Structures are given as structure tokens and as C-alpha cells.
Amino acid sequence: MHRVLASIFLLATPLLQAEIKPPKTPFDDYLVAPLRVHRLVTPGELNLTTTLEEKDLHRIFEKVNRIWGHAGVHFAFESIITEPAANPNAYRQNHKSRQLRWLLAIRPKASRKADCFHIYYIKRFLANGVYIGGDGMFVKDMARLRTVEGGVGEPIPRVTSHELGHALTLRHRQEVTNLMASGTSGWTFNEAEIKQARDAAKKLKWIRSAPEMLKEADALYQQGDKKKAALLYRQLAGIPLRCPETARAKTRSNP
């Protein structure tokens, strides 16, 4: 059953710049979760048109993965798709409603896919972000957060990370520096949350361990199938570690 877990909308105070601490999780402990990102760009519908470009999404997910690296989970782009919303009328009729399940109606059918998470970016709705299911997470461009000491200096990566936390079964916990607090810039986990998120990830057959993926990529590369190997190497290359494994993945990610 899908559960709507919306982030509370709060007015922001001036942002405190903060650096997300580098994760220390070793490569062998990483789990890699494929993610399809949808840029909803809808002609004639400004509120259903994200202002985020692909370069912005790469920057955002560098921060998302720096946060989630502390739990040993890496969200790798399966693809980034730019497409119009499926049903603009659903937005017009429901945009003032705080019951946000109507957002599922704006997902284009052609780009839905099993075996990965889906996250949709649009300009505006009545929450910072919402998790309605692994195939329906939404984040708005105009997200605003209450800043806390040591928090993330940019709202969208934090909101994205928060909704992905719901996708990995985490619930709200109102400790202001915690990732699962409502409407703050906090990004940290406790040990119980890390274990819970990793356990949830391991139950999804399409989330794989980084060593397993690297072994397959290396085998394909050695067999001469460098194009197919590159698809796996690209998913590994963004893991926020400096190590021989990620260096090899980066070198071989473009056949």
C-alpha cells in the first residue's frame, strides 16, 4: 500500500552554508540503487515545468550521494528523461490540495519502468517533496527549508535525499539535524536508520552490491563488450570515494 509521506513546507531563513562530511563507507559495502529521474517540462504550464537542467541534476545528486554514502547506498542514474506531464488537468483541479496522491496522475505512462526508483521534478505543489511509492516521488524546484547548524546549504538535494529515505522505509524523526526531520536542512542518520535503510535496499532484487556490479563490468570489458560494460561502470563511477575501484570505473565509463 502506498503511503503519502509529505515534507512540511516551511519558510526559509537565510541559508547557512555547510559541507556534507565525506562518507567513509568502503567500496565493498556499497549498495547501488538505479534511479530514473524525470524532468517534467509541460508547454503552457509553468507550474508543471521544472527549471532544473541536467547539469543541475548532476550537481544535486552529487550531494544526495554524499549524504547517502554515510549509509553505504548510492543512487545511480538509470536515465534522465525530459517529458511533459501526462495530465495537466489533474494539477489544475488539485494543486491546492494537501492530499497529494493526485500527483500520480501526472506521470507519463511511456516512461514508467519497473526495477528502479522514479523521482519527478516540477516547479510547484503544496509540499517540498512527497513519497507516494518507489514509482512516485516528487520534488519541487521551489523547496524551502528551515536551516539548522551543520545542515545542507541547498534545499533540493536534502529534500530529494529525504524522500529517498522514505523509499527505503525510513519514517519521520523530529531531531532537527536528522535527514528524516520535517522541513529542516539536517542530513544525518543514526545507526538504526542506516541498518533499516540498508536492510530495505537488500530486499529489492534490482539493487546490487558495488563489488558484484564491478565484477560483471570487468568481465564484460575483458570479453570486448565495452559498451555494455560502460553502462555498469557509469553507475559505479559516481560513488563518492577515491579508490582504485571508482578510478577504474571512471576511466572505463566512456567506451
FENDABEL-V190042 format. One record per backbone hydrogen bond with DSSP energy under -0.5 kcal/mol. NH is the residue of the N-H (numbers start at 1). CO is the residue of the C=O. Records with the same first field share a line. If there is no record, write none. Layout:
BEGIN
NH->CO  CO
END
This chain:
BEGIN
5->3  131
6->4
7->129
10->8  144
13->145
17->15
21->19
29->26
30->27
31->72
32->208
33->31  74
34->32
35->76
36->117
37->35  79
38->119
39->37  81
40->38  121
41->39  83
43->41
45->42
48->45
49->46
50->40
57->53
58->54
59->55
60->56
61->57
62->58
63->59
64->60
65->61
66->62
67->63
68->64
69->65
70->67
71->68
72->69
73->68
74->31
76->33  74
78->35
79->35
81->37
83->39  81
86->106
90->87
91->87
92->88
93->89
94->90
95->91
97->94
100->98
102->99
103->100
104->101
105->102
106->103
107->104
111->108
112->109
117->34
118->134
119->36
120->137
121->38
122->120  139
123->47
124->47
127->125
128->7
130->138
131->5
132->133  136
133->136
136->133
137->118
138->130
139->120
140->128
141->122
142->123
143->140
146->183
147->145
151->148
152->185
153->18
158->154
159->155
160->156
161->157
162->158
163->159
164->160
165->161
166->162
167->163
168->164
169->166
170->165
173->180
175->173
176->174
178->175
179->188
181->178
183->181
185->146
186->176
187->177
188->177
194->190
195->191
196->192
197->193
198->194
199->195
200->196
201->197
202->198
203->199  200
204->201
205->203
207->204
208->32  206
210->30
213->209
214->210
215->211
216->212
217->213
218->214
219->215
220->216
221->217
222->218
223->219
224->221
225->220
226->224
229->225
230->226
231->227
232->228  229
233->229
234->230
235->231
236->232
237->233
238->234
239->236
241->239
243->241
247->243
248->244
249->245
250->246
251->247
252->248
253->249  250
255->253
END
